[in-house]
């Protein structure tokens, strides 16, 4: 977090320097306020670039066996540019190396962990183990400690669900 603050300050200083150079090259015909405006735009540009590259940065850090299942974009009033181009702030992924498929009563069952990344001032990682019946498409979350199914939260996935296609493939 502190490194982003330092980088934003230096981006602002660099952009203010460009504004100062432009002012001097114009023979001081550009107004004085061009320097702080360029500095502010430099810091804002840096912040926008960091926010929009978060998903690509996180995806590059994942192992090759990881598959992104879904992404969620969001908009915010204090980030008006997100209304034109929404920013990815959350994604879910499955590591195919950690999927355990078993057969029980002629039914394929897949046990896996779904990882959910959320972008906040510090990144949040939520892990949840699941059991998926590949034939009936029923997805049941498992208790993190005992690995017992939480039957109250059972749900049926669509046939076209990326989670079903990646886990049961």
For each residue, the residues with C-beta under 8 A, 3 or more apart:
1: 4 5 121 122
2: 5 6
3: 6 7
4: 1 7 8 50
5: 1 2 8 9
6: 2 3 9 10
7: 3 4 10 11 46
8: 4 5 11 12 43 46 47
9: 5 6 12 13 43
10: 6 7 13 14
11: 7 8 14 15 42 43 45 46
12: 8 9 15 16 39 40 42 43 46
13: 9 10 16 17 39 42
14: 10 11 17 18 42
15: 11 12 18 19 38 39 41 42 43 45
16: 12 13 19 20 35 36 38 39 42
17: 13 14 20 21
18: 14 15 21 22 38 42
19: 15 16 22 23 30 34 35 36 37 38 39
20: 16 17 23 24 35
21: 17 18 24 25
22: 18 19 25 26 30 34 38
23: 19 20 26 28 30 32 34 35
24: 20 21 27 28
25: 21 22
26: 22 23 29 30
27: 24
28: 23 24
29: 26
30: 19 22 23 26 34
31: 34
32: 23 35
33: 36 37
34: 19 22 23 30 31 37 38
35: 16 19 20 23 32 38 39
36: 16 19 33 39 40
37: 19 33 34 40 41
38: 15 16 18 19 22 34 35 41 42
39: 12 13 15 16 19 35 36 42 43
40: 12 36 37 43 44
41: 15 37 38 44 45
42: 11 12 13 14 15 16 18 38 39 45 46
43: 8 9 11 12 15 39 40 46 47
44: 40 41 47 48
45: 11 15 41 42 48 49
46: 7 8 11 12 42 43 49 50
47: 8 43 44 50 51
48: 44 45 51 52 81
49: 45 46 52 53
50: 4 46 47 53 54
51: 47 48 54 79 87 119
52: 48 49 55 85 87
53: 49 50 56 57
54: 50 51 57 58 87 88 89 119
55: 52 58 59 71 88 91 119
56: 53 59 60
57: 53 54 60 61
58: 54 55 61 62 91 117 123
59: 55 56 62 68 91
60: 56 57
61: 57 58
62: 58 59 66 68 93
63: 66 95 97
64:
65: 95 96 97
66: 62 63 93 94 95 96 115
67: 93 94 95 96 166
68: 59 62 71 91 92 93
69: 91 92 93 94 114 162 163 166
70: 91 92 162 163
71: 55 68 88 90 91 92
72: 88 89 90 91
73: 86 87 88 89
74: 82 86 87 89 90
75: 79 82 83 86 87
76: 79 82
77: 80
78:
79: 51 75 76 82 87
80: 77 83
81: 48 84 85
82: 74 75 76 79 85 86 87
83: 75 80 86
84: 81
85: 52 81 82
86: 73 74 75 82 83
87: 51 52 54 73 74 75 79 82
88: 54 55 71 72 73 91 119
89: 54 72 73 74 118 119
90: 71 72 74 116 117 118 119
91: 55 58 59 68 69 70 71 72 88 116 117
92: 68 69 70 71 114 115 116 117 163
93: 62 66 67 68 69 114 115 117
94: 66 67 69 99 112 113 114 115 163 166 167
95: 63 65 66 67 98 99 112 113 115
96: 65 66 67 99 166
97: 63 65
98: 95 112 113
99: 94 95 96 110 111 112 167
100: 110 111 112
101: 108 109 110 111 134 168
102: 108 109 110 111
103: 106 107 108 109
104: 107 109
105:
106: 103
107: 103 104 133 134 135 136
108: 101 102 103 133 134 135 168
109: 101 102 103 104 131 132 133 134
110: 99 100 101 102 131 132 134 167 168
111: 99 100 101 102 129 130 131 132 142
112: 94 95 98 99 100 129 130 132 167
113: 94 95 98 127 128 129 130
114: 69 92 93 94 127 128 129 130 163
115: 66 92 93 94 95 125 126 127
116: 90 91 92 125 126 127 128
117: 58 90 91 92 93 123 124 125
118: 89 90 123 124 125 126
119: 51 54 55 88 89 90 123
120: 123 124
121: 1
122: 1
123: 58 117 118 119 120
124: 117 118 120
125: 115 116 117 118
126: 115 116 118
127: 113 114 115 116 144
128: 113 114 116 141 142 144
129: 111 112 113 114 141 142 144 147
130: 111 112 113 114 139 140 141 142
131: 109 110 111 139 140 142 149
132: 109 110 111 112 137 138 139 140 157 163 164 167 168
133: 107 108 109 136 137 138 139 140
134: 101 107 108 109 110 137 164 167 168
135: 107 108
136: 107 133 156
137: 132 133 134 156 157 158 159 161 164
138: 132 133 154 155 156 157
139: 130 131 132 133 154 155 156 157 163
140: 130 131 132 133 149 150 151 153 154
141: 128 129 130 149 150 153
142: 111 128 129 130 131 147 148 149 150
143: 146 147 148 149 150
144: 127 128 129 147
145:
146: 143
147: 129 142 143 144
148: 142 143
149: 131 140 141 142 143 154
150: 140 141 142 143 153 154
151: 140 154
152:
153: 140 141 150
154: 138 139 140 149 150 151
155: 138 139
156: 136 137 138 139
157: 132 137 138 139 161 163 164
158: 137 161 164
159: 137 164
160: 165
161: 137 157 158 164 165
162: 69 70 165 166
163: 69 70 92 94 114 132 139 157 166 167
164: 132 134 137 157 158 159 161 167 168
165: 160 161 162 168 169
166: 67 69 94 96 162 163 169
167: 94 99 110 112 132 134 163 164
168: 101 108 110 132 134 164 165
169: 165 166
